[in-house]
Amino acid sequence: MINQNQTNPLLVRQHPCMKGTAGIFPEYEVEDPRVVSRLVNNLMYLFNVHEGDYLTFVLGHGECYTNKQAMQHWVYDQLGSSAIGHDDVLAFLSGQLKEQLMMEVCQ
C-alpha cells in the first residue's frame, strides 16, 4: 500500500518552469501559443506535411511563407470560429484539415 503522503515520482513535474502541484496540470487556454505550437506539430506529423509553402494557398493563407506558418494561422482561425473542448481539439482539427484538403483535391 502506498502512503498517501508520498508523492508518486511519475506525477512530479520534470520541467522546472512548470508550476503547480504534482499530479495536477495547469489549465492552458487552447489558444495559448504553446498549445497551438503543439497542435500544429501534431497535425504536420499526422498529415505528413513537409517543409515548403504548398499549403499556404490551400489553407487560405497566401500571406504566409511556410507550411508551418500557414498551419498556425489556420489553427487559430479554426479555434476562433468554433467552441472546442480541450479533449476534442486535436480530433476536431484533424477532421477539419482532412475536409479542407479533400475539398482542394476534388476541385
C-alpha positions in Angstrom: 0.0 0.0 0.0 1.4 3.4 -1.0 1.4 6.0 1.7 -0.9 8.9 0.7 1.7 11.4 1.8 4.3 10.1 -0.6 4.5 11.7 -3.9 4.4 9.4 -6.9 7.6 10.2 -8.9 5.7 9.7 -12.2 3.4 12.6 -11.3 6.1 15.1 -10.3 6.7 17.7 -12.9 10.0 17.2 -14.6 10.4 20.6 -16.2 11.4 23.4 -13.8 9.2 26.1 -15.5 6.0 24.0 -14.8 4.4 25.3 -11.7 1.6 23.7 -9.7 1.0 20.8 -7.5 2.4 17.4 -8.6 -0.2 15.4 -10.5 -2.4 18.5 -11.2 -1.7 20.1 -14.6 -2.3 23.8 -15.0 -5.2 24.8 -17.2 -4.0 26.2 -20.5 -6.2 28.0 -22.9 -6.5 26.2 -26.2 -5.4 29.4 -28.0 -2.2 29.6 -25.9 0.8 29.8 -28.3 2.4 26.8 -26.7 -0.7 24.7 -27.2 -1.1 25.9 -30.8 2.5 25.1 -31.5 2.0 21.5 -30.3 -1.2 21.2 -32.2 0.5 22.4 -35.4 3.4 20.0 -34.9 1.0 17.1 -34.3 -1.1 17.9 -37.4 2.0 18.3 -39.5 3.1 14.9 -38.4 -0.3 13.2 -38.8 -0.7 14.6 -42.3 2.9 14.2 -43.3 3.4 17.8 -44.1 6.9 18.7 -45.1 8.9 21.9 -45.4 7.8 24.2 -48.2 4.9 26.5 -49.0 2.4 24.4 -50.9 -0.2 24.7 -48.1 -0.2 28.4 -47.9 -2.9 28.9 -50.6 -4.7 25.6 -49.9 -5.4 26.7 -46.3 -6.2 30.2 -47.5 -3.2 32.0 -46.0 -1.2 33.2 -49.1 0.5 35.8 -47.0 2.5 33.1 -45.2 5.9 31.9 -46.3 5.9 28.4 -45.0 3.6 25.5 -44.4 4.1 25.8 -40.7 3.1 29.5 -40.7 0.0 28.7 -42.8 -1.0 25.8 -40.4 -0.6 28.1 -37.4 -2.9 30.8 -38.9 -5.3 28.1 -39.9 -5.4 26.6 -36.4 -6.0 30.0 -34.9 -8.8 30.6 -37.3 -10.4 27.2 -36.5 -10.1 27.7 -32.8 -11.6 31.2 -33.1 -14.6 30.1 -35.1 -15.7 27.0 -33.0 -16.2 26.2 -29.4 -14.0 23.1 -28.9 -13.3 21.3 -25.6 -9.8 20.6 -24.6 -10.2 16.9 -25.0 -11.6 17.1 -28.6 -9.3 19.8 -30.1 -6.9 17.5 -32.0 -9.6 15.3 -33.3 -11.6 18.3 -34.4 -8.7 19.9 -36.1 -7.7 16.7 -37.8 -11.2 16.3 -39.2 -11.4 19.9 -40.4 -8.0 19.7 -42.0 -8.9 16.5 -43.8 -12.1 18.2 -45.1 -10.1 21.2 -46.3 -7.6 19.1 -48.1 -10.2 16.9 -49.7 -12.0 19.9 -51.0 -8.9 21.0 -52.8 -8.4 17.6 -54.3 -11.9 17.3 -55.6 -11.9 20.7 -57.3 
